Amino acid sequence: MTFTGYTMEQLKEMKLSGIESLLEHTDILVDGAFLLDSPERERNWVGSTNQVIHFLSNRYPAGIEDDSRYTHAMEVRIGDNGEILANGYPIFDFKNHEELLSKS
């Protein structure tokens, strides 16, 4: 699975070295920029409603993004230097939860 802030059309128009190979080796591509004001609460793997899921192989069935067995999740990584990296949904406001984070 590949996530990109570009649309599929934009990727193909770029004609950059490696894009064709990346797409050939990708089963599922999620395209489009993440829009904080348009959160996606139904489909799996996408962060905002503008993003499009492209099935580029037959490895996964179309519709899997709506399968309720897969729930929205969030991955949080805290580095040795205290840097916090987060990916996923629900969106969590870390800046307003310093007390919670200081206990971990």
C-alpha distance (Angstrom), angle and dihedral (degrees) to the residues before:
residue distance angle dihedral
M1 . . .
T2 3.77 . .
F3 3.80 126.9 .
T4 3.79 120.6 -159.2
G5 3.76 134.8 172.0
Y6 3.79 88.3 -142.0
T7 3.79 125.5 82.1
M8 3.79 119.0 -115.7
E9 3.81 89.0 -109.1
Q10 3.81 91.6 53.2
L11 3.81 91.6 49.1
K12 3.79 92.0 52.9
E13 3.81 92.6 46.3
M14 3.83 92.2 52.8
K15 3.79 92.7 68.3
L16 3.81 90.1 -160.6
S17 3.77 121.6 163.8
G18 3.79 110.1 -95.6
I19 3.80 100.4 21.4
E20 3.81 93.8 99.6
S21 3.80 90.8 48.8
L22 3.80 91.7 47.0
L23 3.80 91.3 53.1
E24 3.82 91.5 46.5
H25 3.82 89.4 55.8
T26 3.82 96.3 43.2
D27 3.79 122.4 95.6
I28 3.80 96.9 -174.5
L29 3.80 126.2 19.6
V30 3.81 121.7 -166.3
D31 3.77 107.9 -161.8
G32 3.77 136.0 -172.0
A33 3.77 136.0 56.9
F34 3.80 119.5 -70.0
L35 3.81 109.4 -109.1
L36 3.80 112.2 -158.9
D37 3.81 91.6 -159.0
S38 3.83 93.2 55.7
P39 3.82 106.5 53.0
E40 3.81 117.3 -177.1
R41 3.79 110.8 -135.0
E42 3.79 101.1 170.1
R43 3.80 111.9 44.9
N44 3.77 121.5 66.4
W45 3.82 121.1 -120.1
V46 3.79 98.6 15.5
G47 3.78 123.7 100.7
S48 3.79 101.2 -161.3
T49 3.78 136.9 26.7
N50 3.81 94.8 -112.9
Q51 3.80 93.6 63.1
V52 3.80 118.5 103.7
I53 3.81 126.8 -148.7
H54 3.81 115.2 -142.1
F55 3.81 120.0 -166.6
L56 3.80 103.7 -149.2
S57 3.80 97.4 175.3
N58 3.79 135.8 29.4
R59 3.81 92.3 -115.2
Y60 3.83 93.2 101.8
P61 3.81 126.1 34.9
A62 3.78 120.7 -117.7
G63 3.79 107.8 -107.7
I64 3.81 94.6 43.4
E65 3.80 86.9 111.8
D66 3.82 88.1 68.1
D67 3.82 95.8 45.8
S68 3.80 108.5 124.1
R69 3.81 91.4 -150.2
Y70 3.79 86.6 77.3
T71 3.77 112.5 64.9
H72 3.76 131.3 -162.7
A73 3.76 108.8 -92.0
M74 3.74 140.2 179.0
E75 3.78 129.5 -138.5
V76 3.80 116.8 -154.3
R77 3.80 124.3 -174.1
I78 3.79 122.6 -172.1
G79 3.79 112.7 -163.9
D80 3.78 127.2 -146.3
N81 3.80 87.6 -102.6
G82 3.83 92.2 54.4
E83 3.79 94.2 -104.4
I84 3.81 111.0 149.9
L85 3.80 120.1 -147.1
A86 3.79 118.2 -175.1
N87 3.77 132.8 -176.9
G88 3.77 128.8 176.9
Y89 3.76 142.2 27.8
P90 2.99 143.2 -21.3
I91 3.76 95.1 50.7
F92 3.79 109.2 -127.0
D93 3.79 122.9 -157.3
F94 3.80 100.9 -137.0
K95 3.79 94.4 176.9
N96 3.80 90.6 63.8
H97 3.81 94.3 46.8
E98 3.80 102.2 58.9
E99 3.81 92.5 132.1
L100 3.80 91.8 55.8
L101 3.78 91.9 47.8
S102 3.80 94.0 47.3
K103 3.83 89.7 60.5
S104 3.80 93.5 58.8
